[in-house]
Amino acid sequence: MQIPKSIRENLRFLIIEVGSQVANLQTYFDTHSVTVAKRILDRSGYTNNLKTRIHSSCLSRIERDKNVRNAASLLRSTESVATDLVRIAELCRDCIQQVGYISNTNHLPSKLYVSLLGRISKGIRIIDLAIINSDTRLALKIGRIENKLDCAYRKLLKKYIRDLKQQKKKNTEDLVAALFVAHSLEQMGDVLLNISESIISANLGQPFSTDRYHSLQASVELLNGVDNDSDLVLETVAQTKSGSGISGVSTTDQEGVEQLAIFKDGQKRKVKEERQGVESWHEIFPGLAPKILSYHKQGQSASLLIEHLAGLTFEKILLHEPPKLLDQTLKQLQKTLKQVWNGTRTKKAVSADYMGQLQKRLADVYELHPEFVQSDMLICGATVQSFDTLLSRAQSYEKKLRAPFAVYIHGDFNVDNIIYDPLEKKINFIDLHRSSYMDYVQDISVFMVSNYRLRVVDPVIRRRIRELACSFYSFSAAYAKSKGDNNFDLRLALGLARSFATSTRFVVDKTLARAMWLRARYLLESVLLTDPKQMHKYRIPIKELFVG
């Protein structure tokens, strides 16, 4: 999609105007002409008017073209470019105002400033071409100017700090003002980098920094051996709560064969954990995790290119597919889990510390839902303990509970991290950075609650969720009984309480959040009423718990 003509014309006028302002600033540093300074200060209204026109046009077009692929991304990027161009004009005026505080212009390295402004002018001149041609290479060229300006600024900063220390209060005001001028020029480089990233984002159809783009480019080059992004197609898959981005990548190799992959990037530590998790699954239980096609590090960020897995997530099957496919998926999932549990089971007794996990996340829950904060109460002579008191008691109670064995678990067993391929009748796991040897009840409880917290009100789907929870509980309880796990239900109750309560920090809907919170409270109370000597008799009322 091309930018509409009216927006493109106003953007071109804005680019020309801002380029003119930068050129005028160059002339001013050459001549210190008051007339040129006044010309810069008097032009703020025009740039703001152009920006307002562009923003208004983009908003109306986004609404009109909301079903057009990548239309919103392109128009939002255009808005960002317009805003950033006006920011450069503002910085030009800031420079003039700061020079006005200088009594001796000998402290200004005018020749250096003229040179730096020349670089900025060059970057501004190619913005229009980069946008019209959707040219990512030109966009990267604009972004590289920031690094050159940053290097120049660091040298000036050291010089001015050194001079300030030696001046003994002479010319201090001049030096400080000159430093502010240098900082304004350095900020122009930051703005050009923003413009560069806006153009790249428009070209790829989703937000991209230059670092993220270089990671993607390096990953794709390793995949198909070609340094060419002209046929690269991206589609947003997800944005994780940790800030990582997940995109579907489609590219063509040297032989013209289309290749599909998943590109995941984010903090180096998180991505490294994901890589280690996938590799561990390949060693411990091959076939469940996707293959890693490439791994790339850059500064504090990293990226993975992962094999694209055919099939549907469990969430999509639950919400949108016929009951027959859901039953088939659930049976295959249970079969797979049984194989994993049997194949990785160790004799080491473990504790997942569900109440400790809940305690760590409680502050975030209260931040979103302050209405959950309570104190102990006395109602008609009966003591009603607060959630915090129940949690403290449950932590002491949990110390008596341990799983009789450990298995290798997923660690984040949500419905969108399970993929089923109906053709191959195969289950795959994704998002494996939390995998470890642990109590299998952790995965069971997370899976069950991740189904319940889906934001659907359709009674048919809610009934499917309840039936699914009952079926999955029956399967898990039968496995526990076969392995002599006598306190399975108690641990599951604490795991469910943990998942119900902590999940509310992601749920804004007060009705759903309250329903989950009350279920967590009920489970804690029911566990605490159980005599430790009668642990094996405790049973969770699953059907009632998952109603609604």
Phi, psi and omega in degrees: 000137177264154176294134178306148188304314183298320179291317181299319180294315178296323178294320178296318176300320181293318178299315180298316182297314181293321175301321178295321179296318179294319178297320177297322179293322174302312180300320181297316180294336176283321190243340186054039181282128179295325180297317179294320179299316180296324180298322179289315184291334185273357188257011185295324183298321183295314181295320179294322178297317178297318179299316181298319178298316181297314181299314181298316180295319180296317180298316180293324179289324178300318179292320182288323186252032187297341179263358180277129182301129176067004181298312182298318180298315180296316183288323177293322176295322178297318175303314181297318179299316180298316179298317181292323177298318177296326177297322177297318178298320178297320180292327175300316179293324177300319179300314180299317181295321179291322178297330178298339179272355185265126179272331181235103184289359176296340179281352178268123175282071190303320181297320178294318179298319179298319179295316180295320178294332175296320177296317180297317178301318180298318179296318180296322183296331183264000179300312183301316181294319180297323181286311183300318183268002184050045188267103181292326180295319176295321178299318178296323178298320177297318182294329182292341179298327182302318182295321180293319178292324180295318178297316179297320181295319180299322178294317178296321180299314178299319181296313182293322177296317178298316180294322179296324179290333184266348189283336183053052176071004176272132178060022181301315181299319180297317183292320179295315179297319179296324178295321178296324177297314179300321180294323178297320178294321179296322178295328176300324176295320177299320180295319177298324176296319177299318179297317178303314182290328177295319179293317178299317180298319178297319181295324185264350175082012177199160184301130180217128169274166179295322178298317180295322179296316180297323177296317178297315182298317180295321180294315181293323179297321177293329182289312185241001176072016182234130176268072183209115183257013184294330181255016181281127179238130180241148174219128181295129177259314181193162168238118185281165180291340178275355179101356178288148175254141179233123183228148171274134183242131174236126179215171183241132181278184185297337181265006178082013180270129180288136178238136180246142179204170175248126179257121180234129180220160181167205179301140184302321182297316181294316182292323178297319177298320178298315180298315180295322179297316179296314181297323178296318178296323179297325180282318188276317182213083185300146174104342182273324184266152177288160178280145174270121182272326176198156178224131185224132177249143176207107182063231180268008179247163176206164180215154177235141168249117188244147177308133175283126182261130177287150177121191183236150174290156178301324179300313180296321179295317180297317187274330192235345185261161182294156182306325181299317180290324177298315178298318179297317180295315181297319179296318180292323178296315180296320178298317180295314180299319179298319178296317179295313182297318179290321184285339184243003186295132175242162182277357183287124176286138184223160173233130179278347181055057183300321181289328175294319177299317179296318181301320181295331185259359187295323180299321179293325177296312182293332179296319180275328183233073181298341180293344178282345182287123181222168171239167176300142183231157175241114182239113181053041178084354180260134180277127175247111185282146177289166178298321180298320179294316177300319180297317180298317178294320181294328177298319178292320180296320185295337180299337179277350186254132173216143173290137183290349179206163177244148174229167177277118185250163178293311177098340177212061194278059178277163183295338179268004177253010179240127182240134179239130177257106183297330182288316181271350185052055187226139176261139172230151176251144173230171179058068193254023187288348181253012183294143179189171172281121187201179175295124182296340178297334178301311179294321181299312183293319179296317180298314183296316181286328179295334173287314183297321188279001176301133188274071176232142181247355179303120183300329179294316180292319179298324177292321177299319180296317180295314179297322177297316180298317180296316180296316182292325177295315181300317178299311184294317180296321178296319178296316180300317180296321181293338182254010177071029179272093190278343179247028181305311184297321179296315179294321179295322178299317179291323178295318178293320178299317178299312184290320177300312185290313184289332180293339181294342179288351176251003185244113179277329180302113185295325181295312180294317180299317180295320179300319180290320181295316180293326176294320177298317180297315180302315182297319178298314181298318182293323177294316183292339177277354183272125177295126180307334180282348182245027183305321186291346181268349183291136177226141179273131175281075188302315184301314180290325183294328184256016172287138176088000000 
